[in-house]
């Protein structure tokens, strides 16, 4: 099958638009079970009533495991913000409403966020073993619910199609604590813009009733787990500062980290 050039490419898969369908073809280093499990995550979200592209089938394409899914035509909220920065608060507010809706869904059939974070922290290369143990101990002490958490929630994973907004890229979804999911989004935004990160967190706290402290106490754990992803565009020194912050147990230092 000649799919042409991918419309997007990541560390786990290449994505193609073919005959008005999205085909996500997984890379060789992943187990053959990965597409079916990722499809299951997206089905959980879809069947809960969230606006999510429908999974059509899971099968091999050109000898490689792949997911076929509905194509949603539109622009990401991230793209729309870059075209008009005056609307950033409006789009962030829209995204917070969507994220809070995701967090109303029970997801007991998905991997526990605690298990996922433990695995990631243990896998970080070059991180002192005592620091790892400290992060794992802190994780063990945290309350972890069974709510659906996207795991990589940001404006570029939301596609505006007409009057509707669809949530894409469910590869990192798990059953866990909404505040941890929000903390990861905050850390992702803070890499690009402290102002956007702060605006997002303020909007979330206002709407949800959660406090900044409840969200930010997850920061050292989420930062340590993200180190395992080896994202080329991420600043590992920046992530390490969140972990050092935990050693000082000083929430206010997070602002010095971000300055």
C-alpha positions as CSV (number, residue, x, y, z in Angstrom):
1,X,0.0,0.0,0.0
2,X,1.5,3.3,-1.1
3,X,0.6,5.8,1.7
4,X,2.8,8.7,0.5
5,X,4.6,10.9,3.1
6,X,3.5,10.9,6.7
7,X,1.5,14.0,7.9
8,X,3.1,13.6,11.3
9,X,5.9,11.6,12.9
10,X,6.8,10.8,16.5
11,X,9.0,8.5,18.5
12,X,6.5,5.7,18.4
13,X,4.7,6.0,15.1
14,X,4.2,7.7,11.7
15,X,0.8,9.0,10.9
16,X,-0.7,9.1,7.4
17,X,-3.9,10.5,5.8
18,X,-5.2,7.9,3.4
19,X,-8.6,7.9,1.7
20,X,-10.1,10.2,4.4
21,X,-8.8,8.0,7.2
22,X,-5.9,8.4,9.6
23,X,-3.5,5.4,9.7
24,X,-1.1,5.3,12.6
25,X,1.8,2.9,11.8
26,X,3.9,1.9,14.8
27,X,7.7,1.7,14.7
28,X,9.6,-1.5,15.0
29,X,10.9,-1.1,18.5
30,X,7.4,-1.4,20.0
31,X,5.7,-4.7,20.8
32,X,3.0,-5.9,18.5
33,X,0.5,-5.5,21.4
34,X,1.0,-1.7,21.6
35,X,-1.5,-0.7,18.8
36,X,-4.3,-2.7,20.4
37,X,-3.7,-1.3,23.8
38,X,-3.5,2.2,22.6
39,X,-6.7,1.7,20.6
40,X,-8.4,0.4,23.8
41,X,-7.5,3.7,25.6
42,X,-9.0,5.7,22.8
43,X,-12.1,3.5,22.7
44,X,-12.6,4.0,26.5
45,X,-12.5,7.8,25.9
46,X,-14.8,7.6,22.8
47,X,-17.3,5.3,24.5
48,X,-17.5,7.6,27.5
49,X,-19.0,10.3,25.3
50,X,-15.9,12.4,24.9
51,X,-15.2,14.0,21.5
52,X,-12.5,11.6,20.3
53,X,-11.8,10.2,16.8
54,X,-13.4,6.8,16.4
55,X,-11.2,3.8,16.1
56,X,-12.1,1.9,12.9
57,X,-9.8,-1.2,13.1
58,X,-6.4,-2.4,14.2
59,X,-4.5,-4.4,11.6
60,X,-1.1,-4.7,9.9
61,X,-0.2,-2.3,7.0
62,X,2.8,-3.2,4.9
63,X,3.7,-5.7,7.5
64,X,3.7,-3.3,10.4
65,X,1.0,-3.0,13.2
66,X,-1.3,0.0,12.7
67,X,-4.5,1.7,13.9
68,X,-7.1,3.0,11.4
69,X,-9.2,5.8,12.8
70,X,-11.6,8.5,11.8
71,X,-10.1,11.6,10.2
72,X,-11.0,14.9,11.9
73,X,-10.5,17.9,9.6
74,X,-9.6,21.2,11.4
75,X,-6.8,23.0,13.1
76,X,-5.4,22.4,16.5
77,X,-6.0,24.9,19.2
78,X,-2.3,25.4,19.4
79,X,-2.2,26.4,15.8
80,X,-5.1,28.8,16.3
81,X,-3.4,30.4,19.2
82,X,-0.2,31.0,17.3
83,X,-2.3,32.7,14.6
84,X,-4.0,35.0,17.2
85,X,-2.3,35.3,20.5
86,X,-5.1,37.6,21.7
87,X,-7.3,34.5,22.0
88,X,-4.9,32.5,24.2
89,X,-7.0,32.8,27.4
90,X,-10.2,31.9,25.6
91,X,-8.6,28.7,24.1
92,X,-6.9,27.8,27.4
93,X,-10.3,28.2,29.2
94,X,-11.9,25.9,26.5
95,X,-9.1,23.4,27.0
96,X,-9.5,23.4,30.8
97,X,-13.3,22.6,30.4
98,X,-12.4,19.7,28.2
99,X,-9.7,18.4,30.5
100,X,-12.1,18.5,33.5
101,X,-14.6,16.6,31.4
102,X,-12.0,13.9,30.7
103,X,-11.4,13.6,34.5
104,X,-15.0,12.8,35.2
105,X,-14.6,9.4,33.4
106,X,-13.7,6.3,35.5
107,X,-11.0,4.3,33.7
108,X,-10.4,1.2,35.8
109,X,-9.5,-0.9,32.7
110,X,-6.4,1.2,32.0
111,X,-3.0,1.0,33.5
112,X,-2.7,2.7,36.9
113,X,-0.9,6.1,36.7
114,X,1.0,5.0,39.8
115,X,2.4,1.9,38.0
116,X,3.2,3.9,34.9
117,X,5.1,6.6,36.9
118,X,7.0,4.1,38.9
119,X,8.1,2.3,35.8
120,X,9.2,5.6,34.2
121,X,11.1,6.9,37.3
122,X,13.0,3.6,37.6
123,X,14.0,3.7,34.0
124,X,15.6,7.2,34.1
125,X,19.3,6.9,33.2
126,X,21.8,9.0,35.1
127,X,19.5,9.9,38.0
128,X,20.9,9.2,41.4
129,X,19.4,6.1,43.0
130,X,18.7,7.9,46.2
131,X,16.8,10.5,44.3
132,X,14.8,7.8,42.5
133,X,13.9,6.2,45.9
134,X,12.9,9.6,47.2
135,X,10.6,10.2,44.2
136,X,9.1,6.7,44.4
137,X,8.5,7.1,48.2
138,X,6.7,10.4,47.5
139,X,4.6,8.8,44.8
140,X,3.6,6.0,47.1
141,X,2.3,8.6,49.6
142,X,0.2,10.4,47.0
143,X,-3.5,9.8,46.5
144,X,-4.1,8.3,43.0
145,X,-7.6,8.0,41.8
146,X,-9.0,5.9,38.9
147,X,-10.0,8.8,36.7
148,X,-9.2,9.0,33.0
149,X,-6.1,11.1,32.5
150,X,-4.9,12.0,29.0
151,X,-1.2,12.0,30.0
152,X,-0.1,14.5,27.3
153,X,-2.8,17.2,27.3
154,X,-2.1,20.5,25.6
155,X,-3.5,22.7,22.9
156,X,-1.8,20.8,20.1
157,X,-3.7,17.7,21.0
158,X,-7.1,19.4,20.6
159,X,-8.5,19.8,17.0
160,X,-11.2,22.4,16.4
161,X,-13.5,21.1,13.7
162,X,-16.5,23.4,13.2
163,X,-18.1,24.0,16.6
164,X,-16.6,20.9,18.1
165,X,-13.2,20.2,19.6
166,X,-11.7,16.6,19.4
167,X,-9.1,15.2,21.7
168,X,-6.3,13.2,20.0
169,X,-3.2,11.3,20.9
170,X,-4.2,8.9,23.7
171,X,-0.9,7.0,23.8
172,X,-0.1,8.2,27.4
173,X,-3.5,7.8,28.9
174,X,-3.9,6.1,32.3
175,X,-6.2,5.8,35.3
176,X,-5.0,8.2,37.9
177,X,-5.2,11.5,39.7
178,X,-6.5,14.6,37.7
179,X,-4.1,16.9,39.5
180,X,-1.1,14.9,38.3
181,X,-2.4,15.2,34.7
182,X,-2.8,18.9,35.2
183,X,0.7,19.2,36.6
184,X,2.2,17.5,33.6
185,X,0.3,20.0,31.3
186,X,1.6,22.9,33.4
187,X,5.2,21.6,33.1
188,X,4.8,21.2,29.3
189,X,3.5,24.7,29.0
190,X,6.2,26.2,31.3
191,X,8.9,25.0,28.9
192,X,7.4,27.3,26.2
193,X,5.9,30.2,28.2
194,X,5.8,30.8,32.0
195,X,2.9,33.2,31.4
196,X,0.8,30.6,29.5
197,X,1.6,28.0,32.1
198,X,0.5,30.3,35.0
199,X,-2.6,31.4,33.1
200,X,-3.6,27.8,32.5
201,X,-3.0,26.7,36.1
202,X,-5.0,29.7,37.4
203,X,-7.9,28.9,35.1
204,X,-7.9,25.2,36.2
205,X,-7.8,26.0,39.9
206,X,-10.6,28.6,39.6
207,X,-12.8,26.1,37.7
208,X,-12.0,23.0,39.6
209,X,-11.7,24.3,43.1
210,X,-8.3,22.6,43.4
211,X,-5.4,24.6,45.0
212,X,-2.1,25.3,43.3
213,X,-0.4,23.4,46.1
214,X,-2.4,20.3,45.3
215,X,-1.3,20.4,41.7
216,X,2.3,21.5,42.2
217,X,3.1,18.9,44.8
218,X,3.1,16.4,41.8
219,X,5.8,18.4,40.0
220,X,8.9,16.5,41.2
221,X,7.3,13.2,40.4
222,X,6.1,14.2,37.0
223,X,9.4,15.9,36.2
224,X,11.3,12.7,37.2
225,X,9.1,10.5,35.0
226,X,9.4,12.9,32.0
227,X,13.2,12.5,32.2
228,X,12.7,8.9,31.1
229,X,11.1,10.0,27.8
230,X,14.4,11.5,26.5
231,X,12.5,14.2,24.5
232,X,15.1,16.0,22.4
233,X,13.4,19.4,22.7
234,X,13.1,19.1,26.5
235,X,15.7,20.7,28.9
236,X,16.6,18.0,31.3
237,X,18.3,20.6,33.6
238,X,15.0,22.4,33.9
239,X,13.3,19.2,34.9
240,X,16.0,18.4,37.5
241,X,15.3,21.8,39.2
242,X,11.7,20.6,40.0
243,X,13.3,17.5,41.6
244,X,15.8,19.7,43.6
245,X,12.8,21.8,44.6
246,X,11.4,18.8,46.4
247,X,14.6,18.3,48.3
248,X,14.1,21.8,49.7
249,X,10.3,21.3,50.1
250,X,9.7,24.8,49.0
251,X,6.7,25.4,46.7
252,X,7.7,29.0,46.1
253,X,11.0,27.9,44.5
254,X,9.0,26.6,41.6
255,X,8.6,30.2,40.4
256,X,12.4,30.8,40.6
257,X,12.8,27.6,38.5
258,X,10.6,29.0,35.8
259,X,12.1,32.5,35.7
